[in-house]
Amino acid sequence: RSVNIVAFGNERDGFSEDNQQPSLIWSYLGRSALISQIDSTLSASHVRNPVFTEYQACVFGNVRLVVHDCPVWDIFDSDWYTSCRLIGGADIIVIKYSVNDRTSFQELKDSYVPMVKKALNHCSVPVIISAIGARKNAVPCTCPLCTSDRRSCVTTSEGVQLAKELRAIYLELHTLNDFYIQKYFGGVLDYFMIQSLNQKSSEKMRKRKKTQKCHQVQPPQLEQPEKMPILKGEASHYNADLHNLLCCCQCADVAFYPEDLSTGVEAHKIILCSVSHLFMLLFGVKSPSETHDASIMQLAQSLFVVEAEDPFPSSPHGIPPYVPPVRVVVKDSVFCSCLPDILHFIYSGAFQWERLEEDIKKKLKDREKTEHVLEKVKCILKTPGKLNTIKDCRSHQIKRLYNTSLRLFFNTPVLADVIFKIQGATVPAHRAVLVARCEVMAAMFNGNYLEANSVLVPVYGVSKDTFLSFLEYLYTDSCCPASILQAMSLLICAEMYQVMRLQHICELYIITQLQSMPSRELASTSLSIVSLLKKAKFHNSDCLSTWLLHFIATNYLIFSQKPEFQELSVEERNFVEMHRWPSNLYLKQLADYRNYIHSQKSHCTVM
């Protein structure tokens, strides 16, 4: 055991004639009753350049005490490496100065203190600041060329401030007699030496316990389960689907013409009525009595004329009659010239108002005509009883216009042109929406299939509730399954009609529900995860099937106890065993550790 003390500064008065006074450290070592076997040596980097004085002694009987005393900074700086190494190994730091030598005190502040602060940033070492000597009250000379002001005294407040900076103990030793050396300075130094020895003993005990703990048998560490595969959702292409419907003109049931009937622009009643009460009035979805806004009725009468349809269209026997698009004459020629741009605006979601303004400005190149057309568009899109402003047309709420407005026509006979027959019930629908949103139905209604010329279309292999949920997604771009089983049924229907985004939504719903299920509920549920896995594989849901295999492997201890676990194929079983959690190795280590603990407890403590 040992204690290392490093002392800085010169306690002798540099201007005193008595330079043979003993140093603070030597006085303490010589007078303390706890010190024995004192030995001092002079360490030097060169023979003529001593760096510090080294004292070695015994304290508290058998504790080795090593003190390094460095009085002058220039000497300390001559062997920088050795000096800094001593500071790093110090247990106690003593800073000393004469209260009558301001030069020595200033050197202490400028040189030693920054170095000590840097050392204290890395470790906590007690610091003792000793102000030595009785202050001489002689008034210094005020002559600027005189150096006698260097002998002005260092005040107590300056010493206390220095102690605050270093978080040190401040002592004033008026003389180096027995009281100040043994009782005052010696008492503080002895206390810090005892504290240092106690701290070293504690650290030694901690290291010993840590070493003993390392040699004991440690419990096995349970590794984290493998990360589950991440399923990424597919972005919505709802507005793009409806915009493509306008471009391809499939299932068009209305055509707009100028008054000279030169060229027509085809569109779809269901889309137009979903965004405008004016078109609802125009195509008979609403009666004039249901429209409580006179401005809408006036605009409809002044802007459009709907030609009467043929009440008895001819058709071959056994084939439903072909109904040509309803012809609508646009009375306003300027508005009619901009109608393609207006329809693109409506079919794209009716929220790109700035783009519509730019397109009409480029086409008309007339400010008054542009404002005239835009005003009519705002009137067409307005809600009865409310004033539409440009701010309303630019509102982000219009971005979700379709999936709220088309919902009005979901599962209603209004404007319906196809009826699905399923489980003895009928479900009305609109070919335009089905063709726009589902490629399989687009091929079915426009190809050489029986459904292309049929109003009544039978549906097999799907329940009515599942098919209604499927149609609701086509109309609204959203779905909310009531359970995992319903989500799986909807996934199968989506795979049947190749609606991939709906399939991904169902996959994410199933995964979210299973992840949120507590282990106790997972162990007691009647839901067969293996059955879900089989269905996901059969219907080409590769992401879900892979995730379910990882899910079974992660919850191996639960699923391995269920009868359905035996239904896994050999390939699936091998995958689960390879990725199981916890692993076989961990369970074996855990069993060995438990046996070890049990064997230790079973030993007789007396014998």
C-alpha positions in Angstrom: 0.0 0.0 0.0 1.2 3.5 -0.8 0.2 7.2 -0.9 1.6 9.6 -3.5 1.6 13.3 -2.8 2.7 16.0 -5.3 3.5 19.5 -4.0 3.8 22.6 -6.2 4.9 26.2 -5.5 7.5 28.0 -3.4 6.5 28.8 0.2 9.7 30.8 0.8 9.6 34.6 0.6 11.8 35.3 -2.5 12.8 38.8 -1.1 13.5 37.6 2.4 17.1 37.5 3.6 16.5 34.1 5.3 16.4 31.5 2.5 17.4 28.7 4.8 13.9 28.3 6.4 12.7 24.7 6.1 10.1 23.8 3.5 6.5 22.9 4.3 6.8 19.3 3.3 10.1 18.7 5.1 8.7 20.3 8.2 5.7 18.0 8.1 7.7 14.9 7.6 10.1 15.8 10.4 7.5 16.7 13.0 4.7 14.3 12.4 4.5 11.4 14.8 3.0 9.1 12.1 6.1 9.4 9.8 9.1 7.2 10.1 12.1 6.1 7.9 12.4 9.4 6.0 14.7 9.4 3.0 15.1 12.3 0.5 16.7 12.3 -3.0 17.1 14.9 -5.7 15.8 13.8 -9.1 17.3 15.5 -12.1 17.0 15.3 -15.9 20.5 16.6 -15.9 22.9 16.7 -13.0 22.9 20.5 -12.8 19.2 20.9 -13.4 17.2 19.3 -10.6 13.5 18.7 -11.5 12.0 17.9 -8.0 12.8 16.7 -4.6 11.6 13.2 -3.8 10.8 12.2 -0.2 10.1 8.6 0.8 8.9 7.5 4.2 6.5 5.2 6.1 3.2 6.4 7.5 0.7 4.5 9.6 3.3 1.9 10.3 3.6 0.0 7.0 2.2 2.4 4.3 4.7 3.7 1.9 4.6 7.5 1.5 6.1 9.2 -1.6 6.2 13.0 -1.9 7.4 14.9 -4.9 8.1 18.6 -4.2 8.6 21.0 -7.2 9.1 24.6 -6.1 9.7 26.4 -9.5 7.8 26.1 -12.7 10.9 26.4 -15.0 12.4 23.4 -13.3 9.2 21.5 -13.5 8.8 22.3 -17.2 12.3 21.0 -18.0 11.2 17.4 -17.8 7.6 17.7 -19.0 6.9 14.0 -19.5 8.1 12.9 -16.0 6.3 15.8 -14.4 2.9 15.1 -16.0 3.2 11.4 -15.2 3.7 12.3 -11.6 0.5 14.4 -11.6 -1.5 11.6 -13.2 -0.4 9.2 -10.4 -1.0 11.7 -7.5 -3.4 10.7 -4.7 -3.1 14.2 -3.1 -2.0 17.6 -4.5 -0.6 20.3 -2.3 -0.3 23.9 -3.7 1.8 26.3 -1.5 2.9 29.9 -1.8 4.1 32.7 0.4 1.5 35.4 1.1 4.3 38.0 0.8 5.5 37.0 -2.7 2.9 38.0 -5.3 5.3 36.9 -8.1 5.3 33.3 -6.8 1.5 33.4 -6.4 1.1 34.7 -10.0 3.4 32.0 -11.4 1.3 29.5 -9.5 -2.0 30.8 -11.1 -0.5 31.1 -14.6 1.4 27.8 -14.8 0.4 25.1 -12.2 -3.3 25.8 -11.8 -4.3 25.2 -15.5 -2.4 22.0 -15.5 -4.0 20.8 -12.3 -7.5 21.7 -13.6 -6.8 19.6 -16.7 -5.7 16.6 -14.5 -8.9 17.0 -12.3 -11.1 16.7 -15.4 -10.2 13.0 -15.6 -10.1 12.0 -11.9 -11.1 13.3 -8.5 -8.0 14.1 -6.4 -8.1 16.2 -3.2 -6.3 19.5 -3.4 -4.9 21.5 -0.4 -3.9 25.1 -0.9 -1.5 26.4 1.8 -0.9 30.2 2.2 2.2 30.5 4.3 3.6 33.4 6.3 2.5 36.5 8.2 1.5 39.4 5.9 3.8 42.5 6.0 1.7 45.6 5.9 4.4 47.9 4.4 2.8 50.2 1.7 4.4 49.5 -1.7 6.0 52.2 -3.8 3.8 53.7 -6.5 6.6 54.5 -8.9 6.0 52.7 -12.2 9.6 51.8 -12.6 10.0 50.4 -9.1 9.6 46.7 -8.6 8.9 46.9 -4.9 5.1 46.4 -5.6 5.9 42.8 -6.3 6.2 42.4 -2.6 2.6 43.4 -2.0 0.7 40.8 0.0 -1.6 38.1 -1.5 -4.9 38.6 0.2 -7.0 36.0 1.8 -9.8 36.5 -0.7 -7.5 35.8 -3.6 -6.5 32.5 -1.9 -10.1 31.6 -1.3 -11.0 32.4 -4.9 -8.2 30.1 -6.1 -9.5 27.3 -3.8 -13.0 27.7 -5.3 -11.6 27.3 -8.8 -9.9 24.1 -7.9 -12.6 22.9 -5.4 -9.7 22.7 -2.9 -9.2 23.1 0.9 -7.8 26.5 1.8 -5.3 26.8 4.8 -3.4 29.8 6.1 -0.2 28.9 8.0 1.1 32.0 9.7 4.3 30.2 10.7 5.7 26.7 10.4 5.5 25.8 14.1 4.3 22.6 15.7 0.7 23.8 15.9 0.3 24.8 12.2 2.4 21.9 10.9 1.1 19.0 13.0 -2.4 20.0 14.1 -3.6 22.2 11.2 -1.8 21.2 8.0 -0.9 17.7 9.3 -4.5 17.0 10.4 -5.9 17.8 7.0 -3.2 15.9 5.1 -3.6 12.8 7.4 -7.3 12.8 6.8 -6.9 12.8 3.0 -4.3 10.0 3.2 -6.7 7.8 5.2 -9.4 8.6 2.7 -7.1 7.6 -0.2 -6.2 4.3 1.5 -9.8 3.5 2.1 -10.7 4.2 -1.5 -7.9 2.0 -2.8 -9.0 -0.8 -0.5 -12.6 -0.5 -1.8 -11.5 -0.6 -5.4 -9.3 -3.6 -4.7 -12.2 -5.4 -3.0 -14.4 -4.6 -6.0 -11.9 -6.0 -8.4 -11.5 -9.1 -6.3 -15.2 -9.7 -6.2 -15.5 -9.1 -9.9 -12.7 -11.6 -10.6 -14.4 -14.2 -8.3 -17.7 -13.5 -10.1 -16.0 -14.1 -13.5 -14.8 -17.5 -12.3 -18.3 -18.6 -11.2 -20.7 -20.3 -13.6 -22.8 -17.5 -15.3 -26.4 -18.0 -16.4 -26.7 -18.3 -20.2 -27.5 -15.1 -22.1 -30.8 -15.2 -24.1 -30.2 -13.8 -27.5 -32.7 -11.6 -29.2 -35.1 -13.2 -31.7 -34.5 -12.7 -35.3 -35.9 -9.6 -36.8 -39.2 -10.2 -38.5 -39.5 -9.5 -42.3 -40.7 -6.0 -43.0 -43.7 -5.6 -45.2 -43.9 -2.3 -47.0 -47.3 -0.8 -48.0 -48.1 0.1 -51.5 -48.9 3.8 -52.3 -52.4 4.6 -53.4 -53.1 5.0 -57.1 -56.8 5.8 -56.8 -56.8 9.1 -58.6 -54.5 7.7 -61.3 -56.9 4.8 -61.9 -59.8 7.2 -62.4 -57.8 9.5 -64.6 -56.8 6.5 -66.8 -60.5 5.7 -67.1 -61.0 9.1 -68.8 -58.0 8.6 -71.1 -59.1 5.1 -72.3 -62.9 6.0 -72.5 -64.0 2.5 -71.5 -67.6 2.2 -70.3 -68.4 5.9 -71.2 -72.1 6.7 -70.8 -72.2 10.4 -71.5 -70.7 12.5 -74.3 -70.4 16.4 -74.4 -70.8 18.2 -77.7 -70.6 21.8 -78.8 -73.8 23.3 -80.4 -72.6 22.3 -83.9 -72.2 18.7 -82.7 -68.7 18.6 -84.4 -66.6 16.7 -81.8 -67.6 15.0 -78.6 -65.9 14.4 -75.3 -66.8 11.2 -73.5 -67.1 10.8 -69.8 -68.9 8.8 -67.0 -72.0 9.8 -65.1 -70.8 8.1 -61.9 -67.6 10.1 -61.8 -69.2 13.5 -62.6 -72.1 13.0 -60.1 -69.6 12.0 -57.4 -68.1 15.5 -57.5 -71.0 17.8 -58.5 -74.6 18.3 -57.5 -75.1 20.0 -60.8 -74.4 16.8 -62.7 -76.7 14.9 -60.3 -79.5 17.2 -61.3 -78.5 17.0 -65.0 -78.6 13.2 -65.1 -81.7 12.7 -62.9 -79.9 11.4 -59.8 -81.5 14.3 -57.9 -84.8 16.1 -58.7 -85.1 19.9 -58.8 -87.1 19.7 -55.5 -84.1 18.0 -53.8 -81.7 20.7 -55.0 -82.1 23.7 -52.7 -79.8 26.0 -54.5 -81.3 28.0 -57.3 -77.9 29.0 -58.8 -77.1 25.4 -59.5 -80.4 24.9 -61.4 -79.9 28.1 -63.3 -76.4 27.1 -64.3 -77.5 23.6 -65.4 -80.2 25.1 -67.6 -78.1 27.8 -69.1 -75.0 25.7 -69.7 -76.2 22.2 -70.7 -78.9 20.5 -72.7 -79.5 16.8 -72.3 -80.9 15.1 -75.5 -83.6 12.5 -74.9 -82.5 8.9 -75.0 -84.1 6.2 -77.3 -86.7 4.4 -75.1 -86.6 1.3 -77.3 -83.0 0.6 -78.5 -82.7 -2.3 -80.9 -80.6 -5.4 -80.2 -80.1 -9.0 -81.4 -82.1 -11.7 -79.6 -80.6 -12.8 -76.3 -78.2 -9.9 -76.1 -78.9 -6.8 -73.9 -79.5 -3.7 -76.0 -76.6 -1.4 -76.6 -77.2 1.9 -74.9 -75.2 4.7 -76.5 -73.7 7.5 -74.3 -76.2 10.2 -73.4 -75.6 13.3 -75.6 -75.2 16.6 -73.7 -74.9 19.8 -75.7 -72.8 22.5 -74.1 -74.3 25.9 -74.9 -71.2 28.0 -73.9 -68.6 27.6 -76.7 -65.8 29.0 -74.5 -66.5 26.6 -71.7 -66.9 23.7 -74.2 -63.4 24.4 -75.6 -62.0 24.0 -72.1 -64.1 21.0 -71.2 -61.2 18.4 -71.8 -59.0 20.3 -69.3 -61.9 20.5 -66.8 -62.6 16.8 -67.1 -58.9 16.0 -66.5 -59.1 18.2 -63.4 -62.2 16.3 -62.1 -60.9 12.8 -62.9 -57.5 13.6 -61.3 -59.1 14.2 -57.9 -60.4 17.8 -58.4 -57.6 19.3 -56.2 -55.0 20.5 -58.7 -56.7 23.9 -59.1 -53.5 25.9 -59.9 -52.8 23.5 -62.8 -56.3 24.0 -64.1 -55.9 27.8 -64.0 -52.6 27.6 -65.9 -54.0 25.2 -68.6 -57.1 27.4 -69.2 -54.9 30.6 -69.3 -52.7 29.0 -72.0 -55.6 27.9 -74.0 -57.8 31.0 -73.9 -55.1 33.7 -73.6 -57.8 36.1 -72.4 -58.2 37.1 -68.8 -61.9 37.7 -68.8 -62.7 34.5 -70.6 -60.4 32.6 -68.2 -62.2 34.1 -65.2 -65.6 33.3 -66.8 -64.7 29.6 -67.3 -63.2 29.2 -63.8 -66.2 30.8 -62.2 -68.5 28.2 -63.9 -66.2 25.4 -62.7 -66.5 26.7 -59.1 -70.2 26.8 -59.5 -70.3 23.2 -60.8 -68.2 22.0 -57.9 -70.0 24.0 -55.2 -72.0 22.5 -52.4 -75.6 23.6 -52.4 -76.2 26.5 -50.0 -72.4 27.4 -49.7 -70.2 29.8 -51.5 -67.2 28.2 -53.1 -64.0 30.3 -53.1 -60.6 29.6 -54.7 -59.4 28.7 -51.2 -62.0 26.0 -51.0 -61.0 24.6 -54.4 -57.4 24.5 -53.3 -58.2 22.9 -49.9 -56.4 19.7 -49.0 -59.8 18.3 -48.0 -60.7 18.0 -51.7 -57.9 15.6 -52.1 -60.0 12.9 -50.6 -63.1 13.9 -52.5 -63.7 10.6 -54.4 -63.4 8.2 -51.6 -66.1 10.1 -49.7 -68.3 11.0 -52.7 -68.1 7.7 -54.6 -69.2 6.0 -51.3 -72.6 7.5 -51.9 -73.0 5.2 -54.9 -71.6 2.1 -53.3 -74.2 -0.8 -53.2 -76.9 1.4 -54.6 -78.9 1.0 -57.8 -78.5 4.7 -58.7 -76.7 4.8 -62.1 -75.9 1.1 -61.7 -75.3 -0.8 -65.0 -74.3 -4.2 -63.7 -75.7 -6.5 -61.0 -73.6 -9.2 -59.2 -75.5 -12.3 -58.0 -73.9 -13.9 -55.0 -75.2 -16.4 -52.5 -78.8 -15.7 -53.6 -78.5 -11.9 -53.2 -77.9 -9.1 -55.7 -75.3 -6.3 -55.4 -75.6 -3.4 -57.8 -72.4 -1.8 -59.2 -71.0 0.5 -61.8 -68.9 -0.8 -64.7 -66.8 2.4 -64.9 -65.6 2.2 -61.3 -64.9 -1.6 -61.6 -63.0 -1.2 -64.9 -60.9 1.7 -63.6 -60.0 0.0 -60.4 -59.6 -3.7 -61.3 -57.7 -5.0 -64.4 -59.4 -8.4 -64.2 -62.9 -6.7 -64.4 -61.7 -4.4 -67.1 -60.8 -7.5 -69.2 -64.0 -9.2 -68.2 -66.3 -6.3 -69.2 -64.5 -5.3 -72.4 -63.2 -8.6 -73.8 -64.9 -11.5 -75.5 -66.4 -12.8 -72.3 -70.0 -13.5 -71.4 -70.0 -10.8 -68.7 -69.2 -8.1 -71.3 -72.8 -8.3 -72.7 -74.6 -9.3 -69.4 -76.3 -7.1 -66.9 -76.5 -9.9 -64.3 -73.1 -11.4 -63.4 -72.8 -14.4 -61.0 -69.9 -14.6 -58.5 -68.6 -17.8 -57.1 -66.1 -18.8 -54.4 -66.6 -15.7 -52.3 -69.0 -14.8 -49.6 -71.4 -11.9 -49.9 -69.8 -10.0 -47.0 -66.3 -10.5 -48.4 -67.3 -9.4 -51.9 -69.0 -6.3 -50.5 -65.8 -5.4 -48.6 -63.9 -5.9 -51.9 -66.3 -3.6 -53.8 -66.1 -1.0 -51.0 -62.3 -0.9 -51.4 -62.8 -0.3 -55.2 -65.1 2.6 -54.5 -63.4 4.2 -51.5 -59.7 3.0 -51.6 -60.0 1.9 -48.0 -61.1 -1.2 -46.1 -61.5 -2.1 -42.4 -61.7 -5.9 -41.8 -63.5 -7.0 -38.7 -61.2 -9.9 -37.9 -58.1 -11.8 -39.1 -60.3 -14.4 -40.8 -62.2 -11.7 -42.7 -58.9 -10.1 -43.7 -57.7 -13.5 -45.0 -61.0 -14.0 -47.0 -60.6 -10.5 -48.4 -57.0 -11.2 -49.3 -58.1 -14.3 -51.2 -60.7 -12.2 -53.1 -58.1 -9.6 -53.9 -55.7 -12.2 -55.2 -58.6 -13.7 -57.4 -59.2 -10.3 -59.0 -55.5 -9.3 -58.9 -55.9 -6.1 -56.8 -52.4 -6.1 -55.3 -52.7 -3.1 -53.1 -55.7 -4.5 -51.3 -53.8 -7.7 -50.9 -51.0 -5.8 -49.2 -53.4 -4.0 -46.9 -54.9 -7.3 -45.8 -51.4 -8.7 -45.2 -50.5 -5.7 -43.0 -53.7 -6.0 -41.1 -53.1 -9.7 -40.3 -49.5 -9.0 -39.2 -50.5 -6.0 -37.0 -53.2 -8.0 -35.3 -51.0 -11.0 -34.6 -48.1 -8.8 -33.3 -50.4 -7.1 -30.8 -51.7 -10.4 -29.5 -50.3 -11.3 -26.0 -48.6 -14.6 -25.5 -51.4 -15.9 -23.2 -54.0 -15.1 -25.8 -51.8 -16.6 -28.6 -51.6 -19.8 -26.6 -55.3 -20.1 -26.0 -56.7 -18.8 -29.3 -58.6 -21.2 -31.6 -57.2 -19.3 -34.6 -55.0 -21.7 -36.6 -51.8 -19.8 -37.7 -50.7 -22.9 -39.7 -54.0 -22.7 -41.6 -53.3 -19.0 -42.4 -49.9 -20.0 -43.6 -51.3 -22.6 -45.9 -53.8 -20.2 -47.4 -51.2 -17.5 -47.8 -48.9 -19.9 -49.7 -51.8 -21.2 -51.9 -52.9 -17.7 -52.9 -49.3 -16.5 -53.7 -49.0 -14.2 -50.7 -45.2 -14.8 -50.4 -44.6 -11.9 -48.0 -47.3 -13.0 -45.5 -46.3 -16.7 -45.7 -42.6 -15.9 -44.9 -43.7 -13.6 -42.1 -45.9 -16.3 -40.6 -43.1 -18.9 -40.7 -40.9 -16.4 -38.7 -43.8 -15.7 -36.4 -44.2 -19.4 -35.6 -40.4 -19.8 -35.1 -40.3 -16.8 -32.8 -43.1 -18.2 -30.7 -41.8 -21.8 -30.9 -42.6 -22.7 -27.3 -46.3 -21.8 -27.9 -46.8 -23.4 -31.3 -44.8 -26.5 -30.7 -47.4 -27.6 -28.1 -50.4 -27.1 -30.5 -51.7 -30.0 -32.7 -51.6 -27.8 -35.7 -47.8 -27.7 -35.5 -47.8 -31.3 -36.9 -49.5 -30.0 -40.1 -46.3 -28.2 -41.1 -44.5 -29.7 -44.1 -41.0 -31.0 -43.7 -39.6 -27.9 -45.4 -41.6 -25.6 -43.2 -40.6 -27.6 -40.1 -36.9 -27.4 -41.0 -37.2 -23.6 -41.4 -38.9 -23.2 -38.1 -36.4 -25.4 -36.3 -33.5 -23.4 -37.8 -34.9 -20.0 -36.8 -36.6 -21.0 -33.5 -36.5 -18.8 -30.5 -35.2 -19.6 -27.9 -32.7 -21.8 -29.6 -31.9 -25.4 -28.7 -28.4 -24.3 -27.6 -29.8 -21.8 -25.1 -32.3 -24.3 -23.6 -29.4 -26.8 -23.2 -27.3 -24.2 -21.5 -30.2 -23.2 -19.3 -30.8 -26.8 -18.2 -27.1 -27.2 -17.4 -27.1 -24.0 -15.3 -30.2 -25.0 -13.4 -28.6 -28.4 -12.6 -25.5 -26.6 -11.4 -27.4 -24.2 -9.1 -29.4 -27.1 -7.8 -26.3 -29.1 -7.1 -24.8 -26.1 -5.2 -27.8 -25.7 -3.0 -28.1 -29.4 -2.2 -24.6 -29.5 -0.7 -24.5 -29.6 3.1 -23.2 -26.3 4.4 -21.8 -27.9 7.6 -19.8 -30.7 5.8 
